[in-house]
Amino acid sequence: MLSRLLWRRPWLRIGALLAAPLGWLGVVYLGSLAVLLITAFWTLDEFSGLIVKGFSLDNFRTIIEEPVYRRIVLRTLSIAALVTITDIVLAFPIAFYMARVATPRRRAALAVAVLMPLWASYLVKVYAWRTMFANDGILNWVLDPIGLSVPQSGYIRVWIVLSYLWLPYMILPIYAGLERISDSLLDASGDLGARPWRTFRSVILPSAIPAIAAGSIFTFSLSLGDYITPQLVSSTQFIGNVVYANVGIANNLPLAAAFATVPVVIMVIYLLLVRRAGAFEAL
């Protein structure tokens, strides 16, 4: 009886198949976001230290009015944008060589080389960079003979480490996007008299924009919410560090929740922007 009902109604089969994952998404993921948003409107009683469960905009007012919080938001935005731009510049030549130039054997070897850092633990890679940034680390050992030294700026250190960590997430989408470009399209450009640079500028680059936008979603969002790397390689404060400190040390969960909504709002705006560039079709 049940099998006959499912056979006659394909939509019912699809609904039964998707019920569990959609239920998990709705309850765990969207439910946690709803709890986060609700908590952001609560306040912390200064005398007792207890959470007052009532509607208030004090947390958001604090974030907007306090100059230190505004600087932290702008600093986090700038590092996320800088990491994204850096990874685009580094990833495009690698992805282009993999997709359009390399032989199948070299392409496979490069794909393994790009994926290999993802097999290592995130913390191991960050601690490795922390060791290299040390005064007696390998970077100072290499740079010292030419009169240079490791940058002391925490902002630059975070930029370097995050650019390294998220580079594979930019290479793979761009590689997939370049690989989908039809050879006949490039041949047609050449037949019409376009030189290689003109073909790249007018055919390849516009076709790769959706893939670049898709890769930027990963690099921008991961940089926006990261708090472990800034904490381990520098003392510079970013949004993630403020949220972490207010959850743990300060025990101000409402302010932490309010501050955590800032990257959520930023990412919603960012996704709306890259959607116009065709990023979702390239994922």
C-alpha positions in Angstrom: 0.0 0.0 0.0 2.8 2.4 1.0 4.9 1.5 -2.0 2.0 2.0 -4.4 1.3 5.4 -2.8 4.9 6.5 -3.2 5.1 5.2 -6.8 2.1 7.1 -7.9 3.2 10.4 -6.2 6.8 11.2 -7.0 6.7 14.4 -5.0 5.9 12.4 -1.9 9.0 10.2 -2.5 11.2 13.3 -2.8 9.6 14.8 0.3 10.2 11.7 2.3 13.8 11.6 1.1 14.5 15.3 2.1 12.5 15.3 5.3 15.4 14.3 7.6 18.1 16.7 6.2 15.6 19.6 5.8 14.4 19.0 9.4 17.9 19.0 10.6 18.6 22.2 8.7 15.5 23.9 10.1 15.9 22.8 13.7 19.6 22.9 14.3 20.9 25.5 11.9 18.1 28.0 11.4 16.9 27.3 15.0 20.3 28.3 16.4 20.4 31.5 14.3 16.9 32.3 15.7 18.1 31.8 19.2 21.2 33.9 18.5 19.0 36.8 17.2 16.7 36.6 20.2 19.6 36.6 22.6 21.0 39.7 21.0 18.1 41.7 22.3 18.6 40.6 25.9 20.7 42.6 28.3 23.1 41.9 31.2 22.3 43.2 34.6 25.4 45.2 35.7 24.8 44.6 39.4 23.9 40.9 39.5 25.6 39.8 36.3 22.4 37.9 35.3 20.8 37.9 31.9 17.6 40.0 31.6 15.4 38.4 29.1 13.6 41.4 27.6 13.6 43.3 24.4 16.3 46.0 24.2 18.5 47.6 21.6 21.2 48.5 24.1 23.7 45.9 22.7 23.4 47.2 19.1 23.6 50.8 20.4 26.8 49.9 22.2 28.3 48.4 19.0 27.4 51.5 17.0 28.3 54.1 19.5 31.6 52.7 20.8 34.5 53.7 18.6 36.5 50.6 19.5 33.8 48.3 18.3 33.4 50.3 15.0 37.2 50.0 14.5 37.0 46.3 15.1 34.2 45.8 12.5 36.1 47.9 9.9 39.3 46.0 10.6 37.6 42.7 10.2 35.9 43.8 7.0 39.2 45.1 5.6 41.1 41.9 6.4 38.4 39.8 4.8 38.5 41.9 1.7 42.3 41.9 1.5 42.5 38.2 2.0 39.9 37.7 -0.8 41.8 40.0 -3.2 45.1 38.3 -2.4 43.8 34.8 -3.0 42.2 35.9 -6.3 45.6 37.2 -7.5 47.4 34.1 -6.3 44.8 31.6 -7.4 44.0 32.7 -10.9 47.4 31.9 -12.5 47.5 28.5 -10.8 43.9 27.6 -11.8 44.5 28.9 -15.3 47.6 26.7 -15.7 45.8 23.7 -14.3 42.7 24.1 -16.5 44.1 25.4 -19.8 47.8 24.6 -20.0 48.9 21.6 -17.9 48.9 18.0 -19.2 46.4 15.6 -17.5 49.2 14.1 -15.4 50.4 17.6 -14.3 46.9 18.6 -13.7 46.3 15.7 -11.4 49.6 16.4 -9.5 48.6 20.0 -9.1 45.2 19.1 -7.9 46.7 16.9 -5.2 49.1 19.7 -4.2 46.2 22.1 -3.9 44.2 19.7 -1.8 47.0 18.4 0.4 47.0 21.4 2.8 43.3 20.7 3.5 44.2 17.3 4.8 46.3 18.8 7.7 44.7 20.1 10.8 43.8 23.8 10.9 45.5 24.3 14.2 48.7 22.6 13.1 49.0 25.0 10.2 48.3 28.0 12.3 50.9 26.9 14.9 53.4 26.2 12.2 53.0 29.8 11.0 53.3 31.0 14.6 56.6 29.2 14.9 57.8 30.6 11.6 57.0 34.1 12.8 59.0 33.7 16.0 62.2 35.7 16.4 64.3 32.6 16.1 62.0 31.1 13.4 62.9 30.1 9.9 61.6 33.3 8.3 63.9 35.5 10.3 66.7 33.0 9.5 66.1 33.4 5.8 65.4 37.2 5.8 68.2 38.2 8.1 71.1 38.0 5.6 69.3 40.5 3.3 68.6 42.9 6.1 64.9 42.1 6.5 62.8 40.6 9.3 59.4 39.1 10.0 56.6 41.8 10.0 55.7 42.7 13.6 52.3 44.0 12.7 49.6 41.7 13.9 47.4 42.8 11.0 50.0 41.7 8.4 50.5 38.4 10.1 46.8 37.6 10.1 46.6 38.6 6.5 49.4 36.3 5.5 48.1 33.3 7.5 44.5 33.7 6.4 45.5 34.1 2.7 47.5 30.8 3.0 44.7 29.0 4.8 41.9 29.8 2.4 43.8 29.8 -0.9 42.7 26.3 -1.9 39.0 27.4 -1.5 39.7 30.0 -4.2 41.8 27.9 -6.6 39.2 25.0 -6.9 36.2 27.1 -8.0 38.3 29.2 -10.4 39.8 26.0 -11.8 36.3 24.5 -12.3 35.0 27.6 -13.9 38.0 27.9 -16.4 37.7 24.2 -17.2 34.1 24.7 -18.3 35.0 27.3 -20.9 34.5 25.7 -24.3 37.6 25.4 -26.5 35.4 26.3 -29.5 34.8 29.7 -27.9 38.5 30.3 -27.7 39.0 29.1 -31.2 36.3 31.5 -32.4 38.0 34.4 -30.7 41.3 33.5 -32.5 39.6 33.0 -35.9 38.1 36.6 -35.5 41.7 37.9 -35.2 41.9 38.4 -31.4 45.4 38.2 -29.9 45.9 36.0 -26.8 45.7 39.0 -24.4 42.5 40.2 -26.1 41.0 36.7 -25.8 41.9 36.5 -22.2 40.5 40.0 -21.5 37.3 39.6 -23.5 36.5 35.9 -23.3 38.3 34.1 -20.5 38.1 36.7 -17.7 34.4 37.5 -18.1 33.6 33.8 -18.2 35.6 33.3 -15.0 33.9 36.1 -13.0 31.1 33.7 -11.6 33.8 31.3 -10.5 35.8 34.1 -8.9 32.7 35.3 -7.1 31.9 31.8 -5.9 35.4 31.4 -4.5 35.2 34.8 -2.8 32.2 33.6 -0.8 34.5 31.1 1.0 37.5 33.3 1.5 35.5 36.3 2.6 33.1 34.5 5.0 35.9 32.3 6.5 38.1 35.4 7.1 35.2 37.4 8.5 34.4 34.9 11.3 37.9 33.5 12.1 39.1 34.1 15.7 41.7 31.4 16.2 44.3 32.7 13.8 44.2 36.3 15.1 44.4 34.9 18.7 47.4 32.7 17.9 49.6 34.8 15.6 48.8 38.4 16.9 47.1 40.4 19.6 44.9 42.4 17.1 41.2 42.2 17.9 38.7 41.1 15.3 34.9 40.4 15.5 35.5 36.7 16.3 37.8 37.6 19.2 35.3 40.0 20.7 32.5 37.4 20.5 34.7 34.7 22.0 35.8 37.1 24.9 32.3 38.1 25.7 31.1 34.5 25.7 33.9 33.3 28.0 35.8 35.9 30.0 33.3 38.7 30.2 30.3 36.4 30.4 28.2 38.9 28.4 26.2 36.5 26.2 23.8 39.1 24.9 26.5 41.4 23.7 28.3 38.5 22.1 25.2 37.5 20.3 24.6 41.1 19.1 28.2 41.3 17.8 27.8 37.9 16.1 24.9 39.2 14.1 27.2 41.7 12.4 29.1 39.2 10.2 25.7 37.5 9.5 24.3 40.8 8.2 27.5 41.5 6.2 27.4 38.1 4.6 23.7 38.4 3.6 24.6 41.7 1.9 27.7 40.1 0.3 25.7 37.1 -1.0 23.1 39.4 -2.6 25.9 41.2 -4.3 27.8 38.2 -5.7 24.5 36.5 -6.7 24.3 39.2 -9.4 27.7 38.0 -10.6 26.4 34.4 -11.0 28.3 33.0 -8.1 25.6 30.5 -7.1 25.6 29.0 -10.6 29.3 28.4 -10.4 29.3 26.6 -7.0 
